[in-house]
């Protein structure tokens, strides 16, 4: 079978594992059907914890066609830890704005205009973007990154929409690697982890003042609303 070799090292590790498996099977080696583990393979470790005080990990726009399906796939890869929403009222109670990039993302039309407004608001508000670039073979939305950039409104390009590095969303056996890379980005944006002096001090200050100082949708240790999850 054909094994694709991608540019980024995490995908190359996956390809190397696939090649070794096929060679062992061709040689009829003992243990050829046993799992293969390579040092440095991203998939050897469990999904990241995604620990955060925020109501949701990511927001995705209903105007971003295909983003809901991508968020669902990321949620499955996180073992159900990921909390995502497309409710604009909850957008600020998230760690990041998930933006799915394909040939139709910024195609001319009302939907792209609405999405552009949301992205511009996120950039102006300093909310981090997590970019996912469609690269699955056979997907109707596949487009080169240069084409996507060319279709992006100049105002968004100037505002730094592509300052974060986009993660390629590959298909087949490399899909799991793509989703794990996205989870790693989200995890890095989750903020304070498991308490600590700074987090405890912030909680205490919010409890005393009744003000949500970090914009996570909670005051102190109390939830302001029960999260809905996708999935």
C-alpha positions in Angstrom: 0.0 0.0 0.0 1.0 3.6 -0.6 2.3 5.4 2.5 2.3 9.2 2.3 5.3 11.2 3.5 4.4 14.6 4.9 6.6 17.5 5.7 6.2 17.8 9.5 8.0 15.4 11.8 4.9 14.1 13.7 3.4 13.0 10.4 6.7 11.5 9.4 6.8 9.4 12.6 3.3 8.1 11.7 4.5 7.2 8.1 7.6 5.5 9.5 5.5 3.4 11.8 3.2 2.4 8.9 6.3 1.5 6.8 7.7 -0.7 9.5 4.4 -2.5 10.0 4.2 -3.3 6.2 7.8 -4.5 6.1 7.3 -6.8 9.1 4.2 -8.2 7.5 5.9 -8.7 4.1 8.8 -10.5 5.9 6.3 -12.6 7.9 8.2 -11.6 11.0 7.2 -12.8 14.4 5.0 -10.3 16.1 4.2 -8.4 12.9 0.6 -7.8 14.0 1.6 -6.4 17.4 1.5 -2.6 18.0 4.6 -0.7 16.9 5.9 2.1 19.2 8.6 4.6 18.1 10.5 7.0 20.3 9.1 10.5 19.8 5.8 9.3 18.3 3.1 11.8 19.4 0.5 9.1 19.7 2.4 7.2 22.4 1.1 9.6 25.0 -2.5 10.1 26.0 -4.4 13.3 24.9 -3.5 16.5 26.8 -5.6 17.2 29.9 -7.1 20.5 28.6 -7.3 21.8 32.2 -8.9 25.3 32.3 -11.2 27.4 34.5 -13.0 28.6 31.4 -16.5 27.4 30.5 -15.4 26.2 27.1 -12.1 25.4 25.4 -13.0 26.6 21.9 -15.5 28.7 20.1 -16.3 28.1 16.4 -18.5 30.2 14.2 -21.7 28.9 12.7 -20.7 30.9 9.6 -17.6 28.7 9.2 -18.9 25.8 7.2 -17.4 22.5 8.3 -16.1 23.8 11.6 -18.7 22.0 13.7 -17.6 18.6 12.2 -13.9 19.4 12.9 -14.7 20.4 16.5 -16.6 17.1 16.9 -13.6 15.2 15.6 -11.3 17.0 17.9 -13.6 16.3 20.8 -13.5 12.6 20.0 -9.7 12.7 19.9 -9.7 14.3 23.3 -11.5 11.4 24.9 -14.5 13.7 25.5 -12.5 16.4 27.3 -13.0 19.2 24.8 -15.9 21.6 25.4 -16.8 23.6 22.4 -19.6 26.0 21.4 -20.9 28.0 18.5 -22.9 30.4 20.7 -21.6 33.9 20.1 -22.7 34.9 23.6 -20.1 32.3 25.0 -17.3 33.3 22.6 -15.4 35.2 25.3 -15.7 32.3 27.7 -13.3 30.2 25.7 -9.6 29.6 25.4 -9.5 30.1 21.7 -11.4 30.7 18.4 -11.3 27.6 16.2 -11.1 28.6 12.6 -11.4 25.9 9.9 -9.7 26.9 6.6 -10.7 25.5 3.2 -11.7 26.7 -0.2 -15.0 28.1 0.9 -14.0 29.8 4.2 -13.6 33.2 2.7 -15.4 32.6 -0.6 -17.4 35.7 -1.6 -20.8 35.8 0.1 -22.8 36.8 3.2 -21.5 33.8 5.2 -17.9 34.8 4.7 -18.6 38.4 5.6 -20.2 37.3 8.8 -17.3 35.0 9.6 -14.9 37.8 8.8 -16.6 40.1 11.3 -16.3 37.5 14.0 -12.6 36.8 13.3 -11.9 40.6 13.2 -13.6 41.0 16.6 -11.5 38.1 18.0 -8.3 39.6 16.7 -9.1 43.0 18.1 -10.0 41.5 21.4 -6.8 39.6 21.6 -8.5 36.2 21.6 -6.2 33.4 20.3 -6.9 31.7 17.0 -6.4 28.0 16.4 -6.2 27.4 12.6 -7.0 24.1 11.0 -6.2 23.7 7.3 -8.1 21.2 5.2 -5.7 18.8 3.5 -7.6 15.5 3.3 -7.4 13.8 -0.1 -10.7 13.9 -1.9 -12.2 16.6 0.2 -14.1 19.1 -1.9 -12.8 21.9 0.2 -9.1 21.2 -0.3 -7.1 24.3 -1.3 -3.5 25.4 -1.1 -2.7 27.8 1.8 -1.6 30.4 -0.8 -5.1 30.3 -2.3 -6.7 30.6 1.1 -4.6 33.6 1.9 -5.4 35.2 -1.4 -9.1 34.8 -0.7 -8.8 36.2 2.8 -9.9 39.9 3.2 -6.9 42.2 3.4 -8.1 43.7 6.7 -7.8 40.3 8.3 -4.4 39.6 6.9 -3.2 42.9 8.1 -4.7 42.2 11.5 -2.6 39.1 11.9 -5.0 36.3 11.2 -2.2 34.0 10.0 0.3 34.9 12.7 -0.5 31.5 14.3 0.7 28.4 12.4 -2.1 26.5 10.8 -2.3 22.7 11.5 -2.9 20.6 8.4 -5.9 18.3 8.7 -4.8 15.1 6.9 -6.9 12.1 6.4 -6.3 8.3 6.7 -3.9 7.2 9.4 -2.5 10.7 9.7 -5.8 12.2 10.8 -5.2 11.2 14.4 -1.8 13.0 14.4 -3.5 16.2 13.0 -6.1 16.1 15.7 -3.5 15.5 18.4 -1.5 18.5 17.2 -4.6 20.7 17.4 -5.3 19.5 20.9 -1.8 20.4 21.9 -2.3 23.9 20.7 -5.6 24.2 22.6 -4.0 22.8 25.7 -1.2 25.4 25.5 -3.9 28.1 25.5 -5.9 26.8 28.4 -4.4 29.1 30.9 -3.8 28.5 34.6 -3.3 24.8 35.5 -4.6 23.0 38.6 -4.5 25.9 41.0 -1.2 27.3 42.3 -0.6 30.5 44.2 -1.4 32.8 41.2 -4.6 31.0 40.4 -5.6 30.9 44.1 -5.0 34.6 44.5 -7.1 35.3 41.4 -9.9 33.2 42.7 -9.8 35.0 46.1 -9.8 38.4 44.5 -12.8 37.5 42.2 -14.7 36.1 45.2 -14.0 39.3 47.2 -14.9 41.7 44.4 -17.6 39.7 42.6 -15.8 40.6 39.3 -14.8 38.2 36.6 -11.2 39.5 36.2 -9.9 36.9 33.7 -12.9 36.8 31.5 -13.5 33.1 31.9 -17.2 33.3 32.6 -16.8 32.5 36.3 -16.3 34.5 39.4 -13.9 32.8 41.7 -14.5 29.1 41.8 -18.2 29.3 40.9 -19.5 28.6 37.5 -21.7 31.3 35.9 -23.4 28.7 33.7 -23.4 25.0 33.0 -21.4 24.2 29.9 -22.8 22.4 26.9 -20.4 20.1 25.1 -19.7 19.2 21.5 -19.7 16.3 21.5 
